[in-house]
Amino acid sequence: MTVPDQAARAGNEADRPTAGGGTSGLRAVRRAVREATPWLLCSAFSGLLLALSFPPADLWPLAFGAFVPLLIALDRAAGYRMAALCGATMAAVAYLPSFRWVASVTVPGWLGLAFYGGLYLVAAALLIRFFQRQFPLLWPLLAALLWVALELFRARLGPGVPWLFLGYTQYRFVGLVQLAALGGVYAVSFVVFLVGACLAALIIGLGSGRRRGRHAVRGCLMLAGSSALLIACAVAGGHVRGRVMLTEGPVVGVVQQNFPRLVAEIFDERKTLEDYYREREWEVQVTAELTAGLRGRGVRMAVWPESTAPVPLDIPPEMFPNARELGLRDQVIGLLGALGADMDCYFLVGAPAYFGRSVARSVVYGVQATPEFGNSAVMLSPDAQFIERYDKIRLVPFGEYIPLRESLPFLQAFTPIPREITPGTEEVVFSLPGGEGEEPVRFGALVCYEDVFPELCASFRRKGVDFLVNVTDEGWYHIAGELRQHLAMAVFRAVETRTTVVRAANTGVSCFINPRGEVYAELQPLTKGALSAAVQLSDATTPYVRYGDAFAVTCLMLAIALPALLLALRPGGSGKTSGTDPR
């Protein structure tokens, strides 16, 4: 007997089942791990590509191939349990690093947000595997429709989490982004996913054994068609972009103070109330000094970010609870009045609002909010007189309210922030008076992350606003990623509504985005400064403003109706397709 034969015999004897069957069970586990490993690695690679396509890496071309390894794994891996595991693997690798900035405030919130996003990816993996088995000719199209439908669910279900949608990876691809004027970010997500799905179909076809030739030709045709769609959208988008006529409006100035908001310091029990007042006085003084740097630039309105003013600016002195807060109010009003007299400009200031205990406020999201305070943007005249106020409507879950706090009190563990505020109910349209001989212009204010909700921005546009101003404080997030991810979404809002979006952000990115989706003036993030530019105006009205999420809703209906129709029309009912693996 040769040495190899002896080794083989020894191995067979070692693997022989015992009375308890333990060895055969161990062999089965090893075999399952060996079979699963390639497909889990493919899924992890998909997650890595997707994470790199978003900021901070910002390698947006990778998005077109990000789902390809996962889709191949779903086709080749054994069973739906493995498909779910592949989806979960991709989600963990993609969303944990992409949402890591949330850990600056709350680690449980970071893990919870990544888990929630992962649920949609697992659902996508299961359904796409079903499509691959049942509809080998149409599964790339059905998968793209499904992905858009799931993004729509994620945006609309509950408070909505419209973050890290696939289309947002393309915010630098301005030609393709013009598609958002038709169907919002969902239309861009559809094209990006479809290209990747067709590429995956080609690769799967090349490995299809005896039918390789036929499947490869089919895959080539799918990829050619989706690539042609991508090129057509980009070329047409570039043409449309050039035809968006722009006129110069008033000059607006924005201030970026770069004040960090470290949770450990803010909730430090060693800090006294007097320490808080001194810090806020200093912050207001620095903001005023930065604003003074806009002198001589013809600024018609200066914008201070969210919560820059630490006290309400629209209530009489007798309503303040103590002399220290009244002193803060007098400091802000005094500085604004001096700046207005010097610069002859109006102001939009992020500040809290006081509703008063006797004012009845509607409670949304099923949350009993603190009845006295809101998060607002306040407009003041050059002599620091109150003109109008907008109260934030879309609150940040776990930042400004706890969903289902009374029913599920353990959810408080997802955030260190104990207080809740009351949401606003009215989409206020501000009017900025023009200079001598100039017409006034109308604008809407978006507080904090409200610019991630396209339906809110479209509603403002339908009310006749000429531009949008986003006041936000993102000093909470000192881990890279959030600032540019937020900017990416603002680019889409500008294109969807054909309005300039002016961003005044504490730590950045403060900038001006014109109706074509071009960032034409910008302050670098995490720097102090003041920036001014003329607002670029367009009178174009987009299909997205008229019809909202009609494209995404259509994708949802097709993702449901097409498979049902195809199964109903199939000879012999809804059984398996000839030549496919029904696992």
N, C-alpha and C positions, 0 to 999 in steps of 0.2 A: 504494500500500500504506500502510495506516495505521500509526501508531507502535506500537500494541499488536501488530499483525500482525508488524511487523519484530522486536519483542522476542521474540515467540513463536518466529519462525523462527530467530533467533539462539540461543535456548535449545535448540531441537531440534538445531541443528548442534553446539552445545557438548556435548550429551549423546550424540551419535552414537558408537557403539562404535568403538574403535580396533582395530588388528590384534590387540592383546593382550587385548581385552575388558575393559580396566581401568575404563573409564567406566561400563559397565553394572554392573560389580561394585560400584562406588562408589554408583551409584543404588540398588542393592539394599540396601546397608548403610544408606543414608539412609532408605529406605522402612521397613526393619525397625526402625530407631531411632524413627522417627516413629510407627509403629504401636504400639511397645512402651511408649513414654513415658507415655501416660495410665494404663496398667494398673500400671506400676511406681510411679507417683505414688500411685495408689489403695492399693497395697500398703504403701507407706511411711506413708501416712496411717493405715492400720490399725495399723501398728507404733507410731505415735505415740499413738494412742488407748489401746492396750493398756498402754504404758509409763506413761501418765498415770493409768491406773486403779489401779496399784499404788503403795504408798508409795515415795518420799516425797511425790509429788504427791497420792496418795490420793483421786483423783476417781473413786470407785467406780462411779457410774452410767454412766460412759463404757464400762465393760466390756460392757454389753449391746449396744452398737453397734460394738465394736472390730473385729470380724471382717467387718462388712458390706462395706466397700470391697474387702477382699481377695476375698471370695466373688463379688462382682460382676466383679472383674478375672479371676478364674478362669473364669467363665462366658463372658466376651467375648474374652479374649486368645487368640491363635493357638497351639495346640499344647501338648504336655506340657512341652517345654523352657521355654516361657514360664511355665507354671504353676509349675515348680520355681523359676524366677527370681523370680517374685512371692512365693513362700513365703520364699525366702532374703532378699528385700528387707524383708519384714515382720519377719522374725526379727532382722535386723541392727538395725533401728530400735527394736524393742521390747526386745531382750535386752541389747544393749550398754549402754544407760543404766541398765536395771533391775539388772544385775549389776555395775555400775561399782564398788560398794563393795569387791568382791574385789580391785580394783587397789590398795587400801590395803596389801595384803600381797604380791600378785604380779600383775603385768600379764599375763604369759603365762597364768596361771590364769584371769584375768578373760576373756581372749579365748577360751581353751579352753572355759570353761563356757558362754559365749554361743554358741559354735559348736556345742557338743553339744546345747543346747536347740534351736538352729536346725534341726538335722537332723530332729527330730520335726515341726517346722512344715513343712519341705519335704515330708516324707512325707505329712503331712495334706493339703497343697495338691494333690499328685499324685492322691491317692485321692479327694479331694472333687471334683476336676474329672471323674474317671471317673464318680462317682455322678451328677453333674449331667448328663452326656451320656447315661448309661444309664437313670437312674431319675428323670425330671423330676418325678414326683409325690412321691417319698419322699426325695429327696436331703437336705433339711434334717434329717430325723430320722436318716438314716444318717450324716451329717456329725457330729451331736452324739454319737452312739454311738461313732464313730471317735475323736473328740477325747478322750472319757473313756478309751477303750482305750489311747490313746497316753500319757495321763497315768499310767495304771496301769503301763505298761511303764517309763516314766521313773522311777517310784518303786521298782520292783522289780528292774530290770536292774542287775546288778553291785552296787556299794555303794548305789545309789539316789541320785537327785537330785530329791527331791520339793519343789522350790522353784519359786515363781511359777506355781502351778497357777491356772487361771482362777477357780475358786471362792473362792480366798483374797482376791480383790478385794472380796468382799462382807462382810468381817468386821465392818463397822459396821452392816450391814443385819441386825440381830439376828433379826428374824422369819424371814427366808429361811435364815439360818444354822441354824435348828432342824432343817432338813432333814438336816443332817449326822448327827443321832442315828439316822437310818434308813440312809443310804448313804454317810456320810463326806463329805469335801470333794468327792468325785466327783459326788455327787448335785447339789450346788450348781453345779458346773462344767457339768453336763448342761443344767440349766435355763437358765443364762446363755447358753451357746452356742446352744441351740435357739431362743431368742428372737431372737438376732442372725441366725441362718440363715434364719428365716422372714421377717424384715424384708428380708433380701437377696433372697429369693425373690419378694417382692412388687415390689421395685424392678426386678428383672430382668423380671418379667412385664409391668410397665408399658411396657417398651421392646421388646416382642416383635412389633412390626409388625402384620400382619393378625390375628394371634391375641392381640392385646393384651388384649381384653376378657376372654376366657376365662382367660388366664394371670393377669390382675389379680385376678379373682374368686377363683381358686385361691390366689393369694398372700395375699389378704385373709383367707381362711378359715384358712390356716396361721398367719398372724400373730395372728389372734383366738384360735385355739386355744392357741398358746404363751403368749400374754399371759394368757389365763385360767388356764393352769397356773401361771404365775408368781404371779398374784394369789392363787390358791387356796393355794399353798405358803406365801406370806407371811402370809396371814390365819390359816391353820391353825397355822403356826409361832408366831404371836403368841398364839393360844389355848393351844397346848401349853406355851409358855414360861411363861404365867401359872399353869399347873397343876403345874409342877415345884416341889414342896414343899421348902423349905430350913429347916434348923435350924442354930443357931450351935454351932460346935465350939470348939476351943482357940484362943487368941490366938497368932498367929505374928508374929514381927518379921523384917524383911529389911533388909539393909544394902546401900547402893549407894555405892561409894567413888569412882567416876569416875576411875580411873587409866588413862591412855592406854598402849597397848602398841604403840609405833612400831617397826616392824621395823628401820629404819635405826639406831635407838638400841640396841635389844636385841642386835643382832649387830655393834655397833661394836667393832672390834678394839682401840680405845684404852681401852675400859673394862676395868678389872681385876675379878678375882673379889671383891675387897674392896668395890668399888663396888656390885656386885650384892648382897652381903650387907647393906650399909647401906641400899640402896633397899628391900629386902624387909622389914627391921626397921621402917623408917619406915612402910611400907604396912600392916603388921600393927598398929602402934600407932594409926594413923589409923582403921583398921577397928574396933578396940576402943573408941576414943573415940566413934565414931558409934553403936556398939552401946549404950554407956552412956546415950545419949539415949533409949533405950527404957525406962528405969527408970520404975516407977510405972504402967505400962500393962497389967500383968497378963500379960505375955508368957510363954507356956509353952515356946516354942522360938525361938531366934534363928538366922537362916540367914545364912551368909557365902558369897559367890559362889564359883564355880569357881576353883581354884588360889590362893585367898587365902592359905592356909597354904603356905609354900614347901617344906615338908619333911613326910615321913610322920608321922602322929600315933599310929600303932598299933603301933610296933615298940620294943623295949627300947633304952636308951641305947647299949649296947655295939655295936649294929648300925650306928650312924652313922659315916661314913667319917672325919670330922674334928670337932674341937672347935667350929668355927664353925657347922656345921650343927646340932650338938647344942645350941649356944646358941640358934639360931633355934627349935628345937623347944621348949626350956625357956621361951623368951619367949612362944610361942603358948599353951602349956599354963598358964603362970602368969597370963596375961591372962584366959584363959577361966575358970580357977578363981576369980579375983577377981570376975569378972562374974557367974559362977554363984552364988557365995556372996551377992552383993548382990541379985541379981534372982531367984534360985531358978528358973532356967530351964535347959532342955536346949539343945544346940547341934547344928546340922548345918553342917559346914564343908567347903568344897571344898579338897581336898588331894591330893598325889600318893600313890600306894600303892607299897610295896616288896614284891614277891612272894618275893624270894630266889632265888638262882641254882639251888638244888636243887629248886625247885617247878616241876613240869611244867605248862605252860599250853598249851591248845589254840590253834592259830593259825588265824584265819579270814581270808576273802577271798583265800586263797592268798599271804599276806604273811608273811615271816619277821620278826616284830617283836622289838624289844629285850626280852629276857625278864625284866628286873628290875622295870620300872615300869609303872604304870597311872595313869589319871586317875579320881579317886574322890570320893565324898561320904562323910564320916565323921561318925557321930553320937557325941556325948559327953554324959556326965551333968553335972549342975550342979557337981560337983567335978572336972570335966575328965577323967573316966575314960572310956576307950574302951568303947563299947557294940557298935557294928556298923558295917560298911562296905559300900558298893555301888561296884563297879568299872564304869566306863563300857563298855557293850557295843558301841554303834554309833560307830565312830571316824570322824573327819573325813578324807575323802580329801585328800591333799596337805597336810594340816595335822598329822595324827597318824600317818599312814602313807602310803606311796607305792604305789599299786596296780601290781602286776607290776614292781616295782623291778628285780629280778634279770634278768627277760627284756627289759625295755625301760628301760634305765638313763637314757635321755634324758628320761624323765618327771620326773626330779629338777629339771629346768629350770623346771617349773611352780610350784615353791615354794622359798623361801629357807630353809625349816625342815629341817634335816638329820636330826633324830632321829625314831624311831618308838617307839610305846608298844604295850603288850600289851592287847588288849581283855578285858573281863570276860566271864563266861559265865553268871552267875546273876542273875535278877531278884529282888533282895533286897527284902523287905517290912519296913520299920521299924515299931516300936511306940512311940508317944509316950504315956507314962503321964499319966493325968488328974490333976487336982488333987484335993483332999479330996472324997470322995464321987462322983467322976467316973470314968467308964469310960475306958480307954485308947483311942486312935484309931490307925489304921494308915495309913501313907503310903508312897509310892514316890518315889525320887529319880531325876531325869533330869539328866544332866550335859551341859552345852553344848547342842548342837543336837539332842539325842535327842527332844525334844518335837516335832520335825517328822515323826516316824515314827508314824503313828496306830496301827499294829499293835502297837508296843511299849507304848503307853499303854493300849490295850485289854487287853493281856495283864496288865498290872499291875492293872487294874480287876477282871479275872476272878479274880485272886489275892486279892481282898478289900480293896484299899486304899480308904481313905475320901477321900483327897486326894492330889495330886501336887505335888512341889516340884522346880522347875527351877533349878539353880545353873549360871550361865553367865558367861563373861568375853568380852565382845564389844568390849573396848577396842582390838582390832586394827583395827577398821573405823571410820576417822574420816571416810569419805565417806558422805554421807547415803543412807539407804535400808534398810540391813540391820536396824536396830533395830526399826522398825515392821513390816517384812516378817516378822520372826521373831515379833513379838507377834501378828500376824494368824493365824499358824498355831497359836499357843497357844490362841487363842479357839476354834478348831475342836476342839482336843483336849478342852477343857472340855465342849463340847456333846456330842461323840461319846461320851464316857464318863460324862457327868453327874457330874463331879467338879470341885471347885475346883482350879485350877492356881495355885500360888504361885510367883512368879518373883523370884529374887534375882540381879540382873545388874549386873556391875561398872559399866558405863556406861549401863545401862538396856536395856529398860524394865522396872524392878522394879514389880510390881503383883500384885493379886489378881483372878482371873477366876472368877466363880462358875459353877455347873453350867448356868446359862441362857445363858452366853456374854457376860455383862455384866462389864466392868471396873469394880469397885466401890471400888478403892483403887489409887492410882498415884503413883509419883514421876516427875517429868519427866526425860526422858533427858538425859545429859551434865550431871548435877548431883550433888552429894554430898548424902546424907541417909539417914535410917532411917525405915521405915514399918511400922506394925503394924495388924492387923485380925483379927477373928475369922474363922476358916475356916468357910465356909458348906457344910454337908453335905447330901447327898441320897442316899436309898437306891434311887433309880430305876436300873433296868438297861435299857440301850438295845438295840435290834436290832443296832446296829453292834458293840457289845461282844460280843453273842452270835454274830453271823454274819460279822463283819469286812468284807472288801471284796467281799461277794457281789454288791452292786449293780454295782460296776465290772467284775467278772468276767462278769456277765450282759451288760453292754454290750459287752464284748470278744467274747463268743460271738455276740451278735446282729450285730455289725459284720461278722463273718465269714460267718455262716450266712444272713442275710437276702439280701445281694446274690447269694450262690451259689444260693439257692433261687429267687429271682426270675429269674435268668438261665436256670436249668434249666427253669422253667415257661414261659418265653417261647416263643411259636410260632416255629419256624424256628431254634431254638437260641439261642446267645448273641450273635447279630448285633446291629446297631445298632437303637435304638428309632426308630420312624417319626417323622419330623419333627425329629430331633435331629441335631446336628452331630457326626460321629464322630471329629473331629480328635483 
